[in-house]
Amino acid sequence: MYYTYVLLCIDSRGNRKKFYIGSTENLRTRLLKHKTKSVDTTKSFDKIELLYYEACRNLEDATAREKYL
């Protein structure tokens, strides 16, 4: 099972907000990586919130959905 997900990334010091859309095989592990600042594109944000996710049958479907969102 693969997942497509949407995060809300908040930087309270710089007053920035950004949506991040991704796909992964292990949603819990990937979310933990985002929250522990192990992902370059989200590590500058103070707060990471999972807004939405959906399950996909395979990587191709998850990637296509990621690009659509």
N, C-alpha and C positions, 0 to 999 in steps of 0.2 A: 504494500500500500504506500502511496506517495501523497504528499499534501501540498497544496498551494495556500499561502497565508499572507495576511496583510498586517503590518505593524504600524503603530503610531510612535514615532520617535520624537522626544521632547528634549530640548536643551533650554533649561530654565535660565541659565546665565545669559545666553545670547538671544533669548526669547525667540527660538526657532522651533518649528514643527515640520515634520516630514513624514510622508507615507513611504514605507518600504514594502515591496511585494517580492516574495520569493517562493521557492519550492524546495522540498526536501523529502527524504525517505523517513527521517525520524524527527518529528516536530518538537518533541520535548528537548532533545539534545540540541537542536538548532536554536531554539528559543533561549536555552541556557547560554549558548555561545554568544548570542546577541547581548544578553543581559550582563555577561561577564566581560564585555568589550573585546571579544576575540574575533569580531567581524569588522574589517576595515571600514565598510560603508556606514556602520551604525555606532562605532566606538566613541564618537565625539558627543553622543547624546546621553543625558543624565537618566532619562526614563524611557523604557521600552514597554509598550503595551500591545498585547495581541488583540487585534480588533476582530479578526475574521479568519477562519480557515475552512477548507473543504478537502475531502478525501478524493483521490483519483486512483484509478486502477493501475496505471503505469506511469513511468517517467515522461513519456511523450505527451500524455494527456495533461499532466501537472505542468509541464513546461508551456504547453499551448495555452493553458488557462492563465498562467502567470503573465504571458505576453498580452493576452486579451485584457486583463485587468489593468 
